[in-house]
């Protein structure tokens, strides 16, 4: 690697720069010091999880995957709805459709609050065309 770097530099600046051999050495390592405190003790194990209460007012229990809706396994109390499909126009709240089609190969997403409208923004990454896809967003007004 060093000879390749030297050859590249010489090709740009000329060989007159070298009057002696060219070596690359790493900087010296800082001196090591003994520990200033003894190691901490082994932490206590996590407590046993508390089961969810049997209260009919609770509508969502995380991890209780009991419902299958739209191909998703959901916890009790959650619902899903399809808002977009790859390469299809998005249906808008007024019944019309978007001007653009939803991008292909979505692989990551997030939802952000929209401070201007009080709604939400769903942002989705696309890996279409070998990583050249970009990002799309769907805005919700409530």
Kinemage of the C-alpha trace (Angstrom):
@kinemage 1
@onewidth
@group {chain A} dominant
@subgroup {mainchain}
@vectorlist {calphas} color= white
{ca unk a 1} P 0.000 0.000 0.000
{ca unk a 2} L 2.833 2.430 0.835
{ca unk a 3} L 4.415 1.971 -2.584
{ca unk a 4} L 1.033 2.622 -4.236
{ca unk a 5} L 0.603 5.837 -2.203
{ca unk a 6} L 4.120 6.928 -3.137
{ca unk a 7} L 3.508 6.148 -6.801
{ca unk a 8} L 0.287 8.188 -6.696
{ca unk a 9} L 2.024 11.171 -5.032
{ca unk a 10} L 4.933 10.998 -7.494
{ca unk a 11} L 2.517 10.895 -10.410
{ca unk a 12} L 0.921 14.128 -9.154
{ca unk a 13} L 3.918 16.015 -7.734
{ca unk a 14} L 6.995 14.438 -9.294
{ca unk a 15} L 9.686 12.159 -7.898
{ca unk a 16} L 12.022 14.972 -6.765
{ca unk a 17} L 10.199 15.046 -3.391
{ca unk a 18} L 11.937 11.887 -2.176
{ca unk a 19} L 15.501 12.221 -1.004
{ca unk a 20} L 15.292 9.255 1.350
{ca unk a 21} L 13.052 6.207 1.696
{ca unk a 22} L 9.369 6.865 2.380
{ca unk a 23} L 7.886 5.042 5.405
{ca unk a 24} L 4.542 5.341 7.125
{ca unk a 25} L 4.544 4.537 10.819
{ca unk a 26} L 1.604 4.678 13.186
{ca unk a 27} L 1.698 7.226 16.013
{ca unk a 28} L 2.915 5.880 19.345
{ca unk a 29} L 0.261 4.403 21.631
{ca unk a 30} L -0.501 6.360 24.794
{ca unk a 31} L 0.926 4.793 27.944
{ca unk a 32} L -1.423 2.500 29.831
{ca unk a 33} L -2.340 3.170 33.451
{ca unk a 34} L -3.542 0.787 36.134
{ca unk a 35} L -7.262 0.955 36.964
{ca unk a 36} L -8.228 3.671 39.443
{ca unk a 37} L -11.150 1.724 40.940
{ca unk a 38} L -11.903 -1.947 41.479
{ca unk a 39} L -14.308 -3.625 39.038
{ca unk a 40} L -18.004 -3.285 39.788
{ca unk a 41} L -19.870 -6.190 41.274
{ca unk a 42} L -22.059 -8.399 39.131
{ca unk a 43} L -25.397 -6.629 38.640
{ca unk a 44} L -28.579 -8.100 40.069
{ca unk a 45} L -30.661 -10.016 37.539
{ca unk a 46} L -33.694 -8.245 36.104
{ca unk a 47} L -36.856 -8.751 38.111
{ca unk a 48} L -39.490 -11.146 36.844
{ca unk a 49} L -41.931 -9.271 34.573
{ca unk a 50} L -45.268 -8.440 36.128
{ca unk a 51} L -48.194 -9.911 34.191
{ca unk a 52} L -50.675 -7.400 32.748
{ca unk a 53} L -53.662 -6.632 34.953
{ca unk a 54} L -57.033 -8.195 34.146
{ca unk a 55} L -58.771 -4.893 33.536
{ca unk a 56} L -61.245 -4.558 30.657
{ca unk a 57} L -60.417 -0.827 30.350
{ca unk a 58} L -56.927 -1.663 29.040
{ca unk a 59} L -57.018 -1.700 25.240
{ca unk a 60} L -53.387 -2.418 24.363
{ca unk a 61} L -51.017 -4.942 25.886
{ca unk a 62} L -47.525 -4.881 24.299
{ca unk a 63} L -46.209 -8.250 23.208
{ca unk a 64} L -49.557 -10.048 23.398
{ca unk a 65} L -49.563 -10.956 19.699
{ca unk a 66} L -53.015 -12.423 19.245
{ca unk a 67} L -54.476 -10.719 16.154
{ca unk a 68} L -53.624 -11.219 12.485
{ca unk a 69} L -54.776 -8.314 10.316
{ca unk a 70} L -53.500 -7.361 6.843
{ca unk a 71} L -50.675 -9.878 7.171
{ca unk a 72} L -49.444 -8.366 10.452
{ca unk a 73} L -49.401 -10.085 13.833
{ca unk a 74} L -50.706 -7.450 16.263
{ca unk a 75} L -51.040 -7.144 20.008
{ca unk a 76} L -54.531 -7.103 21.479
{ca unk a 77} L -56.071 -3.639 21.129
{ca unk a 78} L -54.238 -2.602 17.938
{ca unk a 79} L -55.628 -2.309 14.409
{ca unk a 80} L -53.892 -1.947 11.052
{ca unk a 81} L -54.908 -0.382 7.776
{ca unk a 82} L -53.142 -0.325 4.414
{ca unk a 83} L -52.407 3.272 3.395
{ca unk a 84} L -50.187 2.677 0.351
{ca unk a 85} L -49.027 -0.075 -1.950
{ca unk a 86} L -45.855 -0.127 -4.007
{ca unk a 87} L -46.249 1.472 -7.460
{ca unk a 88} L -49.884 2.474 -6.797
{ca unk a 89} L -51.278 5.966 -6.297
{ca unk a 90} L -52.211 6.789 -2.701
{ca unk a 91} L -55.938 7.257 -1.968
{ca unk a 92} L -56.550 10.686 -0.405
{ca unk a 93} L -59.119 11.583 2.250
{ca unk a 94} L -61.348 13.339 -0.323
{ca unk a 95} L -61.621 10.137 -2.377
{ca unk a 96} L -59.200 11.179 -5.128
{ca unk a 97} L -55.723 9.725 -5.614
{ca unk a 98} L -52.264 11.242 -5.399
{ca unk a 99} L -50.434 12.440 -8.500
{ca unk a 100} L -47.464 10.167 -7.811
{ca unk a 101} L -47.220 6.463 -7.199
{ca unk a 102} L -45.878 5.164 -3.886
{ca unk a 103} L -42.235 4.146 -4.282
{ca unk a 104} L -40.988 0.588 -4.591
{ca unk a 105} L -38.900 -1.439 -2.152
{ca unk a 106} L -39.727 0.491 1.046
{ca unk a 107} L -37.449 -0.797 3.803
{ca unk a 108} L -37.493 1.672 6.667
{ca unk a 109} L -39.985 4.210 7.967
{ca unk a 110} L -40.830 6.621 10.769
{ca unk a 111} L -43.766 8.785 11.818
{ca unk a 112} L -43.332 12.398 12.903
{ca unk a 113} L -45.784 14.901 14.364
{ca unk a 114} L -46.582 17.761 11.955
{ca unk a 115} L -46.454 20.952 14.061
{ca unk a 116} L -48.079 22.999 11.286
{ca unk a 117} L -51.280 20.951 11.030
{ca unk a 118} L -51.394 18.896 14.228
{ca unk a 119} L -51.372 15.798 12.022
{ca unk a 120} L -48.683 13.236 11.253
{ca unk a 121} L -46.103 12.595 8.540
{ca unk a 122} L -45.225 9.024 7.551
{ca unk a 123} L -41.724 9.009 5.991
{ca unk a 124} L -40.560 5.931 4.095
{ca unk a 125} L -37.130 5.065 2.676
{ca unk a 126} L -36.813 3.281 -0.677
{ca unk a 127} L -33.996 1.030 -1.882
{ca unk a 128} L -35.273 1.004 -5.460
{ca unk a 129} L -32.723 0.903 -8.288
{ca unk a 130} L -29.922 -0.614 -6.204
{ca unk a 131} L -30.031 1.945 -3.404
{ca unk a 132} L -30.867 5.006 -5.493
{ca unk a 133} L -34.531 5.169 -4.480
{ca unk a 134} L -34.766 8.044 -2.023
{ca unk a 135} L -37.514 8.937 0.437
{ca unk a 136} L -41.275 9.446 0.190
{ca unk a 137} L -43.803 10.889 2.640
{ca unk a 138} L -47.538 10.679 3.273
{ca unk a 139} L -49.163 13.475 5.280
{ca unk a 140} L -52.113 12.900 7.635
{ca unk a 141} L -54.187 15.836 8.809
{ca unk a 142} L -55.482 14.040 11.904
